Each structure stands twice: as structure tokens, then as C-alpha cells.
Amino acid sequence: MTSRRNRPTAPSQDATTAWLRLLACGLGLLLVAGLGCRPRWSKDGERVTYGARDGDRHIVAEHELATGRSRKLFDIGLNDGAMDMVRDPDQPRWVIVWADGTDDALVKVRTRDDGGEESEAIEVRPGGRNISIMMTEPVVARGYVFLTGSKLTRVDLETGETKQRDDRGLVAFPMDDGVGYTTSTPVGWEIGRLDPETLERTPMIEKPADCDWRPAGAPRYDPTGKRCAVAVRRGESAEFPFQQPASLDTFEWAILIFEEGKLLTTVALEGTQTMGPIAWLDAVTIGATVMRPGDKEDRFSLLETNFSGSFRRETPLLNAPVNERMLKDGGVIYRLKQPLFLQPSPSPDGKTVAFTTAKMPSLPPDRGGLLLLRRDQKNRVDRVAFDFAEK
């Protein structure tokens, strides 16, 4: 297998440049890049593949639920671990995307089949720093991988050919076995379906009238494709994100649930927090990672709510020591990005939600690992340590 196959106008260029420099600094320190931040389940739900750490090395591992055993699949061999893996829905292979350590604007793509054979690397320049590109998970459909940078880039996994759309604020996300998108401008936003072949957009949801919430992450549709949940926030100044807010107290957070394009429910959160990626845990329940900051430790939990908002609960996942250096250098950006380190990945039957702490380097060894939240066992959280020593 070796083939290559009612908001203010935009800020000034100076303000934009200043913000991008700040963001680049924060991202360079945080390395929010993806090393398996969202574990990937097999279709039968018997195994979960996840990013892990073996000492100082980043690796990819696999956990078998029936036996409770984990094994190392392969080393990543990257200096910063800026990588994500997505299962190809049409072929028995992984699509691996990683940031290049020698060229800040270069992203590389290759496939790896279940026998361990890898294709040649395809080099791509989606626009922007490769670390920031890795913040949004790649989407694989119809033999292509879609990367979100300053432009949305489609890469043919067989030929290496690329095609781009340069719509402002366009972000791809997985929808069924296809591609969804969000696009956001200072005056509005929309969610829809992207045709993998033509890259034509079909809007499905538009910003409701008088809505001052703005998307704060990629949406997710339920299995029927009728309901859509999206994490949102509001309260930032007119200049944000071009001027960093002084405090997280500036923000309010919520989950908006749409049904067949119409706003159904607004689930508002209370208190000082940040909210990260969301997932449909089952046919009626949405899960989201929530982080509440502390002086010495940040508290992570899984928020669950049904689509009507009538049910809600939080399950503690872990307390992570505050990285004082990153907090000093990154400020509110550090806080806003923290939930990206712990992304929820529900099993196909929704009974187990997996998380990995691979991108939390300051976490003590006795807290890190693969976290398995057992929804069918009173939300018990089991920790599988990153222990890959030969037995």
C-alpha cells in the first residue's frame, strides 16, 4: 500500500495581527493539537484506540474492553505529538494527520492499514500554523480527508491532489459518513452539509433571530440526523477574539439543540467555566466536557443533558494541576482551550464514554491514562494507566 492517493464590523488589520501573534504564542505553548484527544471506537464497541504516553514518548494504543488490557500499537515519533487519527469509514485503515516539526505551515497525511502498512506521506499547506490547524479534527469521507485551516482543504488520499474553499470561518466536522460544516462571520453563522465531491454548501441551520450566542466548537448531529447540538458562548467584548478578555467571568456558556433546523432548546450553564467538544451519547443525551478553574487545580467533568433540557447531571472526571507557566503566558486562552485536552468519545452503544489524558503533560502519573466513564454502571469512572511495560 504505497500509492499516494448586529455585530461590529471587522477589526483593523493591526488588531487582527496582534491577536494572531497572541494566539500563536498561546497555541505554541499549549500544543492543543490533537494527539488522540478524542479516542476512536471500533464499530463493534469492543476496542478503543487512543493516544497515550509511554514515558516521554507519544504512542498510539488500543484497549480491549472484554479483557481490560491495553497494548501499544506504534510510536508516533513526533517531537510535539501534534497528530490525529481518523478511521476511514470505507476502507480498513486509519488516516493519520500530523504537524510537521520543521515547517510551521506544513501538515502531512498518510494512511495506515490494519496490517501496519503505511502509504507515502502527502504534504499539505491548508493555511495558518499547523498547530492551530490540528485543533479541529480531520474529517474523512469518500476517499478524502478534510482539513480546517485558514481555508478548508480537501486532500485526495490516493492522488494527493488538493482542493480548497476559502470561505471565512469555515470549519468541517463529521456528519454521518459525510461532511458537515459551520461558518461564522461577525454578523452571523450557519451549519450545514458539505458535498465531498463538489464542495458545495447546503445550509441546514442559520443563526436564529435575536440570538447573541456564537458557536464555540464543532456541532454534532444525532444518529437520525434530525437534531443538532452545538456548544455556544456569549459575553465577549466587541473586539474579542482580537483582544483577549481579562477573565473567564466575561463568558456565558450553553448548548443549543436544533430539531430539523429550528431551535428547540437552550441549555444554559451556570458559574465560571469553559466548555469543550460535545457528543451524542445516545439517541436523546448530549455530553460535553466542562472545566471549572481553580487556584491550584482545574476540575474536569462530563456534563450530560437530554435534548429537551429536562435532565442534567455532571460526573467528575479528574482534577488537573494548573500549569502556572502556561496560565501566565496564555491567560484566558489557556483556560478556554483546556477542555480540548479531554474530549468525550462514546462507544457505539452509548454505555461507555472514553477520554485520554495524553495531552496533559503536567498531570501526575497516578491521575493520567485512558478514562472510561461507565454510564450503565452509575457513571463509574475507571482509569487505565499508561503502562505498556512488557509483562
Buried (B, 14 or more C-beta within 10 A) or exposed (E): BEEBBEEEEEBEEEEEEBBBEBBBEBBBBBBBBBBBBBBBBBEEBBBBBBBBBBEEBBBBBBBEBEEEEBEBBEEBEBEBBBBBBBBBEEBEBBBBBBBBEEEEBBBBBBBBBEEEEBBBBBBBBBBBBBBBBBBBBBBBBBBBBBBBBBBBBBBBBBEBEBBBBEBEBBBBBBBEEBBBBBBBEBEEBBBBBBEBEEBEBEEBBEBEEEBEBBBBBBBBBBEEBEBBBBBBBBBBEEEBBBBBBEEBEBBBBBBBBBBEBEBBBBBEBEEEBBBBBBBBBBEBBBBBBBBBBEEEEBBBBBBBBBBEBEEEEBBEBBBBBBBEEBBEBBBBBBBBBBBBBBBBBBBEEBBBBBBBBBBBBEBEEEBBBBBBBBBEEEBEBEBBEBEBEEE
